[in-house]
Amino acid sequence: VTACEHLVIGSGAGGALTASMLAQAGRDVTVLEEGRWVARTEVEPFSLSQFAAQYRSGGLSATLGRPPIAYAEGCCAGGSTEINVGLYHLASETTLARWRKSHQVIALDSETLAPHAREIERALSVQLLPDPDFPASRVLADGAQALGWPAMEVPRAYDYSGAEPVKQSMTETYLPAAIASGARVQCETRVRRVAMRGNRALGVLTTQGKIDAEHVWVCAGAIGTSALLRRSGIRRNVGATLRLHPMVKAAARFDEPINPGFEVPVHQVKPSGTELSFGGSASRPGLVALALADNWPQNRKVAEQWEQLALYYASARPEGHGRVYPLRRFTEPLVRFDLSDRDVHVLAEALGRLVRLLFAGGATAVYPSVQSVPALDSVSKVDDLVRAVNRHNLSVMTVHLFSTAPMGEDRGRCAVDSFGRVHGTANLHVNDASLLPDGPGVNPQGTIMAVAARNVAAFLADD
Ligand SMILES: Cc1cc2nc3c(=O)[nH]c(=O)nc-3n(C[C@H](O)[C@H](O)[C@H](O)COP(=O)(O)OP(=O)(O)OC[C@H]3O[C@@H](n4cnc5c(N)ncnc54)[C@H](O)[C@@H]3O)c2cc1C
């Protein structure tokens, strides 16, 4: 392809949906994706081999800062939706109202998003587990009940109608729909920069050559979109306000086997009056060993009992923020993130609460991901744990990144308008996680997609 009407960069949650809606409206669409198309049967979900096949940098990405934050993103057709857990939420009206106020976002409320969300939920088969009696998940529900904290089973994007449950990632849903409507999806093509003349995007320069386009939609994820825009000379309010949901982890041991290896808990716990959230993580044996690696000499033997172990996390909405800096001659940008002292304190408290929750749910020992802090065999040691945590010994990671090109009418702080068009440009759009003004406090894919659908609908109505 050397020219097209709509060029979509990135094929993840934002890009696949954008391509599909434009193609279904009869537009000529080309999607460029840096990663390759990995068939579902090629890799085991949540396995270490999936890191090599579908994660950016093999899963080894971290922010600069103290503590460094390990972050994961997909780099394949379907983007992060191929490696994620498929848990589905939509941002609450309280969150949307905060965004309307803080960034002057117009036409963004639950009522406007509802029809888009309904269509996405249908397309992704969002539903509860047919058989929710899954022990590693029940630990969260039981613990929450014992402590009087609210818990819920979170619906997921899964199809359970065949012999095996199939996660409804973008390569199962929106990408085939886009292709069926005539879109071309070109994988293993990295966009180096968007070519601009004045306020117009002319097309892109890629690792495979140049492509002209009438409209360019940048959907390369919060890190990739901001790095690409900055490389293309679009720097105003881009890349300087990275937000994320930091997670701290613990492995819990039980008397009985509770971990089937392949399943991820579907319950989440959110104590009222806090912005904390607790849930379960993928717990294949290799991942259990990684989580125990902070204190490997003491934990090595325990890792062998992986069937009695499962991994859990506590997550928060921090006040700190980060920056994305593309580097000349390097493919990946440098990412910095500064957790404030208050953020570190909140994460330490969150870890303490997670340990209480796990003991209340039946754990007999808990192994927090904190260097040189011993395993706990009862709740009586939780206060010692919280006191021992600091920015030098806490392991923090994230899979939720946003806000590097925030949307809104406040040109002092927003990179793009309320519908994703880059301020001051005629035909350059952003339609992915970068748009969210800050962390939604819940798993973000549903909100990213609903906002993206609203933006494409507004574009089509206007055009
Ligand atoms: C392990 C994991 C678990 C998660 N679990 C959940 C969950 O249960 N529920 C939930 O709601 N969210 C979850 N998330 C988060 C969710 O998947 C992301 O927020 C969402 O996919 C982001 O959408 P996006 O379109 O912004 O970016 P992505 O889906 O990451 O897609 C961006 C795409 O752009 C491509 N790209 C980047 N740069 C370029 C370039 N220069 N040229 C061409 N292509 C490029 C990338 O390769 C990638 O494929 C999880 C994420 C991870 C990593």
The ligand as a Gaussian input file, in Angstrom:
#p B3LYP/6-31G(d) Opt

LIG

0 1
 C       -0.808000      -8.210000      30.984000
 C       -1.940000      -7.234000      30.814000
 C       -3.170000      -7.483000      31.425000
 C       -4.217000      -6.570000      31.298000
 N       -5.457000      -6.902000      31.782000
 C       -6.512000      -6.080000      31.511000
 C       -7.837000      -6.471000      31.853000
 O       -8.085000      -7.561000      32.368000
 N       -8.845000      -5.591000      31.583000
 C       -8.620000      -4.358000      31.009000
 O       -9.570000      -3.587000      30.851000
 N       -7.363000      -3.992000      30.650000
 C       -6.329000      -4.821000      30.858000
 N       -5.077000      -4.475000      30.429000
 C       -4.902000      -3.149000      29.779000
 C       -5.459000      -3.076000      28.364000
 O       -5.114000      -4.229000      27.629000
 C       -4.883000      -1.815000      27.698000
 O       -5.223000      -0.694000      28.499000
 C       -5.427000      -1.582000      26.298000
 O       -5.209000      -2.699000      25.463000
 C       -4.749000      -0.345000      25.701000
 O       -5.245000      -0.132000      24.405000
 P       -4.436000       0.739000      23.369000
 O       -5.165000       0.670000      22.076000
 O       -4.147000       2.062000      23.978000
 O       -2.996000       0.025000      23.237000
 P       -2.597000      -1.476000      22.890000
 O       -3.766000      -2.391000      23.038000
 O       -1.389000      -1.779000      23.681000
 O       -2.214000      -1.428000      21.350000
 C       -1.170000      -0.622000      20.833000
 C       -0.589000      -1.296000      19.592000
 O        0.179000      -0.342000      18.869000
 C        1.319000      -0.982000      18.344000
 N        2.354000       0.029000      18.077000
 C        3.023000       0.783000      18.987000
 N        3.885000       1.620000      18.376000
 C        3.749000       1.396000      17.051000
 C        4.362000       1.974000      15.898000
 N        5.267000       2.965000      15.995000
 N        4.008000       1.500000      14.672000
 C        3.080000       0.504000      14.537000
 N        2.463000      -0.071000      15.617000
 C        2.786000       0.381000      16.850000
 C        1.713000      -1.948000      19.430000
 O        2.564000      -2.974000      18.938000
 C        0.351000      -2.450000      19.910000
 O       -0.043000      -3.588000      19.184000
 C       -4.015000      -5.360000      30.560000
 C       -2.792000      -5.104000      29.957000
 C       -1.755000      -6.035000      30.059000
 C       -0.442000      -5.734000      29.391000

